[in-house]
Amino acid sequence: MSRDKEVLVQMQRISCGPCQIGQPAIEGWHQDGKEMVGILCLARHNITGGISKLKISIDQPEIMSETLQPEEMIIFDDKKVFHYATPIEPKNSNGNGHRDVLLISTPSSRLNVSEKV
């Protein structure tokens, strides 16, 4: 199978607590260099924030701003839009929280055996 037909699937948990803000996108607005990206929300526990946002370009207004709930997913062409997710904080200031998402992208980032590192 060639690399351009592979799909990369990654689990991501961003945590936060009374003294820790969770940063889902520390790089800010970005593109991952993929053709397609999907973000599936698996869980939101005791958090505010974590809003998924899309823009056509950095200097344009947002075209989407949604708080994905568990079982909701967005899919977008990563070469055509920039994406970002806002920081998360606990709803209950004395507790911890987290946001779990499944990131799906193609093509995979895995090197083929024939490629040199």
ABEGO torsion letter per residue (X at the ends): XBAAABBBBBBBBBBBBAABBBBABAAEBBBAGBABBBBBBABBBGBBEGBBBBBABAABBBABBBBBBBGBBBBBBAAABBBBBBBBBBABAABBBBBBBBBBBOBBABBBAABBX
